[in-house]
Amino acid sequence: MSDLSTDLVRRVTTDRHQERNYPQFSSGDTIAVHVRIKEGEKERTQIFQGVVIKIQGSGIGRSFTVRKISSGIGVERTIPLYSPFVEKIELLSRGKVRRGRLFYLRALRGRAARLETELVTGSARDVGDAIKKETVKTKEEPAQ
């Protein structure tokens, strides 16, 4: 009985969200998320740039957490992937990590918090695997 109801929920929710053309990213990658912010009657776009420390969920409920350092204070934001407020996601660099959840970055500061990364250039920043990417290996500090 539970398989039938789970399958029904999955079929209904897959049609609800429109497929977005976001780049493929994973934990450790540095991304810039363009989020629409509404303040009173005005609306503006704010860029939240940082390291992806967690991706969770599936289907329409998929979300990811981005961490950045702002004025010396760590700021994390969990963003639903299919939120109508997410305008665009840019992939800035790919991080070389060996685990899926990077909670250990919360305890690290400065140079210790840097990940080994590959810079992503060209149109691969906006759309994942559609066009070839050039990579340059560097050591990068999490976005501030």
C-alpha positions in Angstrom: 0.0 0.0 0.0 2.8 2.5 0.9 4.6 1.8 -2.5 1.4 2.8 -4.4 1.0 6.1 -2.5 4.7 6.9 -2.8 4.6 6.3 -6.5 1.5 8.5 -6.8 3.1 11.4 -4.9 6.2 11.1 -7.1 4.2 11.1 -10.3 2.2 14.2 -9.3 5.2 16.2 -8.1 7.4 15.5 -11.1 5.0 17.4 -13.3 4.7 20.3 -10.9 8.1 21.8 -11.3 9.5 23.1 -14.6 12.9 21.6 -15.5 15.5 24.2 -15.1 18.8 24.3 -16.9 21.2 24.6 -14.0 24.9 23.4 -14.1 25.7 20.1 -12.5 27.3 20.9 -9.1 28.2 18.9 -6.0 29.6 19.3 -2.5 32.8 21.4 -2.4 31.9 23.4 -5.6 31.9 27.2 -5.3 28.7 28.6 -6.8 27.0 32.0 -7.2 23.2 31.8 -6.7 21.2 34.7 -8.0 18.2 35.0 -5.7 15.3 37.4 -6.1 14.7 39.4 -3.0 11.4 41.3 -2.4 11.6 44.3 0.0 8.2 45.9 0.3 7.1 46.6 -3.3 10.6 46.6 -4.7 12.3 43.5 -6.1 16.0 43.0 -6.6 18.5 40.3 -7.4 21.1 39.3 -4.7 24.0 37.1 -5.4 24.9 34.6 -2.7 28.4 33.2 -3.5 29.9 30.4 -1.4 30.9 26.7 -1.1 28.2 24.0 -1.4 28.4 22.0 1.9 25.4 19.8 1.5 22.9 18.6 -1.1 19.8 16.8 0.1 16.4 15.6 -1.1 15.2 14.5 -4.5 12.7 15.7 -7.1 10.8 18.8 -6.3 12.1 18.8 -2.7 15.8 18.9 -3.6 17.7 21.6 -1.8 21.3 22.6 -1.2 23.2 24.6 1.5 25.8 27.2 0.6 28.3 28.6 3.1 30.3 31.8 2.9 32.3 34.0 5.2 30.9 37.5 5.5 32.8 40.1 7.7 34.5 37.2 9.5 31.3 35.5 10.3 30.1 32.2 8.7 26.8 32.5 6.9 24.9 29.4 5.6 21.8 29.5 3.4 19.7 26.5 2.5 18.1 27.1 -0.9 15.4 24.9 -2.6 16.6 24.0 -6.0 13.3 24.6 -7.8 12.3 27.7 -5.9 10.8 30.4 -8.1 13.1 32.9 -6.4 16.3 31.3 -7.8 17.0 33.1 -11.1 20.3 31.6 -12.0 23.1 29.4 -10.6 26.7 29.9 -11.8 29.4 27.3 -11.2 32.6 29.2 -10.4 34.9 26.4 -9.4 34.9 22.7 -8.7 36.2 21.5 -5.4 38.1 18.3 -4.9 36.5 16.7 -1.8 36.1 13.1 -0.7 32.8 13.3 1.1 29.3 14.5 0.4 28.7 16.7 3.5 31.3 19.2 4.4 30.3 20.2 7.9 33.9 20.2 9.0 34.4 23.5 7.2 32.3 25.2 10.0 35.2 24.7 12.4 38.0 25.8 10.1 39.1 29.4 9.6 41.3 31.2 7.0 43.8 29.1 5.1 42.8 25.9 6.8 39.3 26.2 5.2 40.6 26.3 1.7 39.7 23.4 -0.7 41.7 22.3 -3.7 39.7 23.5 -6.7 39.5 23.6 -10.5 38.4 26.9 -12.0 35.5 26.5 -14.5 35.6 28.9 -17.4 33.4 29.6 -20.4 29.8 28.7 -20.7 30.2 25.6 -18.5 29.7 28.1 -15.7 26.0 28.5 -16.5 25.1 25.1 -18.1 26.7 22.0 -16.8 28.1 19.5 -19.3 26.7 21.0 -22.5 30.0 22.6 -23.6 33.6 21.7 -22.8 35.3 23.3 -19.8 38.8 24.4 -19.3 40.1 23.8 -15.8 43.0 25.3 -13.9 44.0 23.6 -10.6 44.4 26.1 -7.7 44.0 26.2 -4.0 41.0 28.5 -3.1 39.7 29.9 0.1 35.9 29.7 0.5 34.1 32.7 -1.0 33.7 35.7 1.3 
